[in-house]
Amino acid sequence: MSISLTQPTGPAHTRIYAYGAARGENVVPNDDLVGPIDSSDEWIRQRTGIITRVRAGHDTSAIELGTDAAREAVERSGIPADKIDAVIVATISNPKQTPSVSAIVADRIGANPAAAYDLNAACAGFAYGVAQADALIRGGIATYAVVVGVEKLSDLVDPTDRSISFLLGDGAGAAVVGPSETPGIGPTVWGSDGSKAELVGMNATLTEFRDGTVPWPTLRQEGPSVFRWAVWDMVKVARRALEAAGVEAADLAAFIPHQANLRIIDEFAKQLKLPDTVTIAHDIETTGNTSAASIPLATHRLAAGASGAVRRARAADRVRRRARLRRAGRRAPLTGTHSTIDLSTARRASSPEESRTRSRNGIHQR
């Protein structure tokens, strides 16, 4: 008699239910950083597009930032925390090698005994996490998952380094992923290239620091090489993602790439031939480069703008309705009014930057 294993299966589709965010509490303008690198506010703006970046205080760790973002995402999703089956945290900023940030975050948001693990994919970490959450749910291993991208990169910065120190910020973004009746997360196109490992990363190991042969390890990059790779190679990946999803660039409502550098983002959009109707995330300007946190932080900000646009459109509708009633000689009700304005109306009533929020794994589609 043969024995057959039972393998779980899940729903056909998934979607992102809600986002949460936490930014470092200190706003750091360019002028605060230019001295040690012998630079200027103008130079930083021209090369990166960054005006300010946010950094966390000395006593705030990636754990606190990640917890705050995850808690907001869960609350906004409407899913009880004890129904979360998995917590995935993308980070290079865990203050300890172990325990994982994810296990602590899961406990603090009330998701015990959810499966929890950290992943280290640097700037691609959040996209990796969403891909894994999607697969876990569709594979029947989890029903709801929280994905967090969090960094406290100010702990890994050499203030005198001209290659990267002025780029980096601190923050966390999170998303709740769950089942859907229709496709909400598109196909994942991912990969790596270890042959370029020396272009960006830590300049030393912790064991070298322990042995006293090097100072505290910090991040370094080869800026020009990273720029060329980000623009020319990543645009190929983006095109493959669009093709796999069955959509054209003109179908997109928003484009939310990793917030590495404004010049990279704008050149990326140019190479993709994005039409003017596509909102392009520029969270880099006031948040800085937050690595794994940058995509969910930028998405959270765009989503908040869209929600604000809907509220403003509904308020404007109420004002117009009351004006019509007054002109007709009828009393305008002060409460209990109902608006039939939908998102398309909100889009017409607001700027492109304040609308279009439905997620497609980092690429947003109407």
C-alpha positions as CSV (number, residue, x, y, z in Angstrom):
1,M,0.0,0.0,0.0
2,S,1.5,3.3,-1.1
3,I,1.4,6.4,1.1
4,S,0.5,9.7,-0.5
5,L,1.5,12.9,1.1
6,T,-1.0,15.7,1.5
7,Q,0.2,19.0,0.2
8,P,-1.6,22.2,1.1
9,T,-3.2,24.5,-1.5
10,G,-4.4,28.0,-1.1
11,P,-6.3,30.7,-3.0
12,A,-5.6,31.5,-6.6
13,H,-4.9,35.2,-6.0
14,T,-3.6,37.6,-3.4
15,R,-3.5,41.3,-2.9
16,I,-2.1,43.9,-0.5
17,Y,-4.7,45.0,2.0
18,A,-3.1,48.0,3.6
19,Y,0.2,49.8,4.2
20,G,1.8,51.2,7.3
21,A,4.9,53.4,7.8
22,A,7.3,54.8,10.3
23,R,9.9,57.4,9.5
24,G,12.9,58.5,11.6
25,E,11.9,61.3,13.9
26,N,14.7,63.7,12.9
27,V,14.6,65.7,9.6
28,V,18.2,66.2,8.5
29,P,18.8,68.9,5.8
30,N,21.7,68.7,3.4
31,D,23.5,71.6,5.2
32,D,23.9,69.4,8.3
33,L,26.0,66.9,6.3
34,V,28.1,68.9,3.9
35,G,31.0,69.8,6.2
36,P,32.6,66.4,6.6
37,I,32.3,65.6,2.9
38,D,33.4,69.1,1.7
39,S,30.3,69.5,-0.4
40,S,27.2,71.8,-0.6
41,D,23.4,71.6,-0.6
42,E,23.4,72.4,-4.3
43,W,25.7,69.6,-5.1
44,I,23.7,67.0,-3.2
45,R,20.4,68.2,-4.8
46,Q,21.8,68.1,-8.3
47,R,23.3,64.6,-8.0
48,T,20.6,62.9,-5.9
49,G,17.5,65.1,-5.7
50,I,17.5,64.8,-2.0
51,I,16.5,68.0,0.0
52,T,16.2,66.4,3.4
53,R,16.3,62.9,4.8
54,V,14.8,61.4,8.0
55,R,16.9,59.7,10.6
56,A,16.0,58.0,13.8
57,G,17.2,59.0,17.3
58,H,20.1,57.2,19.0
59,D,17.8,55.0,21.1
60,T,15.4,54.1,18.2
61,S,16.3,50.8,16.5
62,A,15.0,49.0,13.5
63,I,12.8,46.9,15.8
64,E,10.8,50.0,17.0
65,L,10.5,51.4,13.5
66,G,9.4,48.0,12.1
67,T,6.9,47.5,14.9
68,D,5.2,50.8,14.4
69,A,4.9,50.3,10.6
70,A,3.6,46.8,11.0
71,R,1.1,47.8,13.7
72,E,-0.4,50.5,11.4
73,A,-0.6,48.2,8.4
74,V,-2.5,45.6,10.5
75,E,-4.9,48.1,12.0
76,R,-5.6,49.6,8.6
77,S,-6.1,46.2,7.0
78,G,-9.0,45.2,9.4
79,I,-7.4,41.8,9.9
80,P,-7.0,40.9,13.6
81,A,-3.4,40.6,14.6
82,D,-3.9,37.0,15.9
83,K,-5.0,36.0,12.4
84,I,-1.6,36.9,10.9
85,D,0.2,33.6,10.0
86,A,3.6,35.0,8.9
87,V,5.8,38.0,9.5
88,I,8.6,38.7,7.1
89,V,11.1,41.5,7.8
90,A,13.5,42.7,5.1
91,T,16.4,44.5,6.7
92,I,20.2,44.8,7.0
93,S,19.8,46.8,10.2
94,N,19.1,44.2,12.9
95,P,21.1,45.5,15.9
96,K,21.9,41.9,16.8
97,Q,22.7,38.8,14.7
98,T,19.9,37.0,16.6
99,P,17.0,37.0,17.5
100,S,15.3,38.1,14.4
101,V,13.6,41.4,14.0
102,S,10.6,39.6,12.7
103,A,10.0,37.4,15.8
104,I,10.1,40.5,18.0
105,V,7.8,42.5,15.7
106,A,5.3,39.6,15.5
107,D,5.2,39.5,19.3
108,R,4.8,43.2,19.7
109,I,1.9,43.5,17.3
110,G,0.1,40.5,18.9
111,A,0.7,38.0,16.1
112,N,2.3,35.2,18.2
113,P,2.8,32.4,17.3
114,A,3.1,33.5,13.6
115,A,6.0,32.1,11.6
116,A,8.6,34.9,11.5
117,Y,11.9,35.3,9.7
118,D,14.2,38.1,8.4
119,L,15.6,38.3,4.9
120,N,18.6,40.2,3.7
121,A,18.2,41.4,0.1
122,A,19.1,45.0,0.8
123,C,17.2,47.4,-1.5
124,A,15.2,44.6,-3.1
125,G,14.2,43.2,0.3
126,F,10.6,44.4,0.4
127,A,9.8,43.2,-3.1
128,Y,11.4,39.8,-2.2
129,G,9.2,39.7,0.9
130,V,6.0,40.4,-1.0
131,A,6.9,37.7,-3.5
132,Q,7.4,35.2,-0.7
133,A,4.1,36.2,1.1
134,D,2.2,35.8,-2.2
135,A,3.7,32.3,-2.6
136,L,3.1,31.3,1.0
137,I,-0.6,32.3,0.8
138,R,-1.2,30.8,-2.6
139,G,0.6,27.7,-1.5
140,G,-1.8,27.3,1.5
141,I,1.0,27.7,4.1
142,A,-0.4,31.0,5.4
143,T,-3.6,33.0,5.1
144,Y,-2.4,36.5,6.0
145,A,1.1,37.8,6.1
146,V,2.8,41.0,7.2
147,V,5.8,42.1,5.1
148,V,8.1,44.8,6.6
149,G,11.0,46.6,5.0
150,V,12.9,48.5,7.7
151,E,16.4,50.1,8.0
152,K,18.3,52.2,10.4
153,L,21.1,53.1,8.0
154,S,22.4,56.0,10.1
155,D,24.1,53.4,12.3
156,L,26.0,52.2,9.2
157,V,27.2,55.6,7.9
158,D,30.6,57.2,7.8
159,P,29.9,60.9,7.8
160,T,33.1,61.6,5.9
161,D,32.3,59.2,3.0
162,R,31.3,61.0,-0.2
163,S,30.0,57.9,-2.0
164,I,26.9,57.2,0.1
165,S,26.7,58.9,3.5
166,F,24.5,61.8,2.4
167,L,22.0,59.5,0.7
168,L,20.8,57.4,3.6
169,G,17.8,57.7,5.9
170,D,15.9,55.6,8.4
171,G,12.4,54.2,8.3
172,A,10.1,51.3,7.9
173,G,7.2,50.4,5.6
174,A,4.9,47.4,6.0
175,A,2.1,45.7,4.1
176,V,-0.6,43.1,5.0
177,V,-1.0,40.5,2.2
178,G,-3.9,38.2,2.0
179,P,-6.2,36.2,-0.3
180,S,-8.1,37.9,-3.1
181,E,-10.9,37.0,-5.5
182,T,-9.0,38.7,-8.4
183,P,-5.2,39.0,-9.1
184,G,-3.8,41.8,-6.9
185,I,-0.1,40.9,-7.0
186,G,1.5,40.3,-10.4
187,P,4.2,37.8,-11.4
188,T,7.6,38.3,-9.8
189,V,10.7,38.8,-11.9
190,W,13.7,38.6,-9.6
191,G,17.4,37.6,-9.4
192,S,20.8,38.6,-8.2
193,D,24.4,39.2,-9.5
194,G,27.1,38.3,-7.1
195,S,29.8,39.3,-9.5
196,K,29.1,42.9,-8.7
197,A,29.3,42.4,-4.9
198,E,32.1,44.9,-4.5
199,L,30.0,47.8,-6.0
200,V,27.9,48.4,-2.9
201,G,28.1,47.0,0.6
202,M,29.9,47.0,3.9
203,N,33.6,47.9,3.8
204,A,34.7,45.4,6.5
205,T,33.5,42.5,8.6
206,L,32.4,42.3,12.2
207,T,35.2,39.9,13.0
208,E,37.8,42.3,11.6
209,F,36.3,45.0,13.8
210,R,36.4,42.6,16.8
211,D,40.1,41.9,16.1
212,G,40.9,45.6,16.0
213,T,42.1,45.6,12.4
214,V,39.4,47.9,11.0
215,P,37.2,50.7,12.4
216,W,33.4,50.2,12.7
217,P,32.2,48.8,9.3
218,T,30.1,51.2,7.2
219,L,28.4,51.2,3.8
220,R,30.3,52.1,0.7
221,Q,29.4,52.2,-3.0
222,E,31.0,52.8,-6.4
223,G,28.5,55.5,-7.4
224,P,29.0,55.7,-11.2
225,S,29.0,51.9,-11.6
226,V,25.8,51.5,-9.5
227,F,24.1,54.3,-11.4
228,R,24.8,52.6,-14.8
229,W,23.7,49.2,-13.5
230,A,20.5,50.6,-11.9
231,V,19.5,52.4,-15.0
232,W,20.4,50.0,-17.8
233,D,20.0,46.6,-16.2
234,M,17.1,47.2,-14.0
235,V,15.0,48.7,-16.8
236,K,15.2,45.3,-18.5
237,V,13.8,43.6,-15.4
238,A,11.0,46.1,-15.3
239,R,10.1,45.5,-18.9
240,R,10.0,41.7,-18.2
241,A,7.8,42.3,-15.2
242,L,5.4,44.4,-17.3
243,E,5.3,41.7,-20.0
244,A,4.8,38.9,-17.5
245,A,1.9,40.8,-15.9
246,G,0.3,41.4,-19.4
247,V,0.3,45.2,-19.1
248,E,1.9,48.1,-21.0
249,A,3.7,51.0,-19.5
250,A,0.8,53.3,-20.5
251,D,-1.6,51.1,-18.4
252,L,0.2,52.0,-15.2
253,A,-1.3,54.5,-12.7
254,A,1.9,54.8,-10.7
255,F,5.6,53.8,-10.9
256,I,7.2,53.2,-7.5
257,P,10.8,52.0,-7.8
258,H,13.4,51.7,-5.1
259,Q,14.1,55.3,-4.0
260,A,17.9,55.2,-4.6
261,N,18.5,58.5,-6.3
262,L,16.2,60.9,-8.1
263,R,18.4,60.9,-11.3
264,I,18.2,57.1,-11.4
265,I,14.4,57.2,-10.9
266,D,13.9,59.8,-13.7
267,E,16.2,58.0,-16.1
268,F,14.5,54.7,-15.3
269,A,11.1,56.2,-16.1
270,K,12.5,57.7,-19.3
271,Q,13.9,54.4,-20.5
272,L,10.5,52.7,-19.8
273,K,8.8,55.5,-21.8
274,L,6.3,56.1,-19.1
275,P,3.6,58.6,-20.3
276,D,2.8,61.8,-18.3
277,T,-0.3,60.1,-16.9
278,V,1.8,57.8,-14.7
279,T,2.6,59.1,-11.2
280,I,6.2,58.6,-10.4
281,A,7.2,58.3,-6.7
282,H,9.7,60.9,-5.5
283,D,9.8,60.1,-1.8
284,I,13.6,60.2,-2.0
285,E,13.4,64.0,-1.9
286,T,12.4,64.2,1.7
287,T,13.0,60.7,3.1
288,G,16.3,59.8,1.6
289,N,17.4,56.3,0.5
290,T,16.0,53.8,3.1
291,S,17.0,50.6,1.2
292,A,14.4,47.9,2.0
293,A,12.0,50.4,3.4
294,S,11.9,52.7,0.4
295,I,9.2,51.1,-1.7
296,P,6.6,50.7,1.0
297,L,7.3,54.1,2.4
298,A,6.9,55.7,-1.0
299,T,3.7,53.7,-1.6
300,H,2.3,54.7,1.8
301,R,2.8,58.3,1.0
302,L,1.1,58.0,-2.4
303,A,-1.8,56.1,-0.9
304,A,-2.2,58.8,1.8
305,G,-2.3,61.4,-0.9
306,A,-5.0,59.5,-2.8
307,S,-7.1,59.2,0.4
308,G,-6.7,62.9,1.0
309,A,-7.8,63.5,-2.6
310,V,-11.0,61.5,-2.0
311,R,-11.7,63.3,1.2
312,R,-11.2,66.7,-0.5
313,A,-13.4,65.7,-3.4
314,R,-16.2,64.6,-1.1
315,A,-15.9,67.8,0.9
316,A,-16.1,69.8,-2.3
317,D,-19.1,67.8,-3.4
318,R,-20.9,68.6,-0.1
319,V,-20.1,72.3,-0.5
320,R,-21.5,72.2,-4.1
321,R,-24.6,70.3,-3.0
322,R,-25.4,72.8,-0.2
323,A,-24.9,75.7,-2.6
324,R,-27.4,74.1,-5.0
325,L,-29.9,73.6,-2.1
326,R,-29.5,77.2,-1.0
327,R,-30.1,78.5,-4.5
328,A,-33.2,76.3,-4.7
329,G,-34.4,77.8,-1.4
330,R,-34.0,74.6,0.6
331,R,-32.2,74.1,3.8
332,A,-28.9,72.3,3.4
333,P,-28.5,69.5,6.0
334,L,-25.6,69.9,8.3
335,T,-25.1,66.1,8.8
336,G,-26.1,62.9,7.1
337,T,-25.2,63.9,3.6
338,H,-24.1,61.2,1.2
339,S,-21.5,61.5,-1.6
340,T,-21.5,59.4,-4.7
341,I,-18.1,60.6,-5.8
342,D,-15.9,57.6,-6.7
343,L,-12.1,57.4,-7.2
344,S,-12.3,58.5,-10.8
345,T,-13.9,61.7,-9.7
346,A,-11.2,62.1,-7.1
347,R,-8.5,61.7,-9.8
348,R,-10.0,64.5,-11.8
349,A,-10.2,66.7,-8.8
350,S,-6.6,66.2,-7.7
351,S,-3.1,66.1,-9.0
352,P,-1.7,62.9,-10.3
353,E,0.6,62.7,-7.3
354,E,-2.5,62.4,-5.0
355,S,-4.2,59.5,-6.7
356,R,-3.9,55.9,-8.1
357,T,-3.0,53.5,-5.4
358,R,-3.8,49.9,-6.1
359,S,-0.7,47.8,-5.6
360,R,1.0,45.4,-8.1
361,N,4.1,44.3,-6.2
362,G,5.9,47.6,-6.5
363,I,4.4,48.4,-9.9
364,H,1.0,50.0,-9.6
365,Q,-1.7,49.5,-12.1
366,R,-5.1,51.1,-12.7
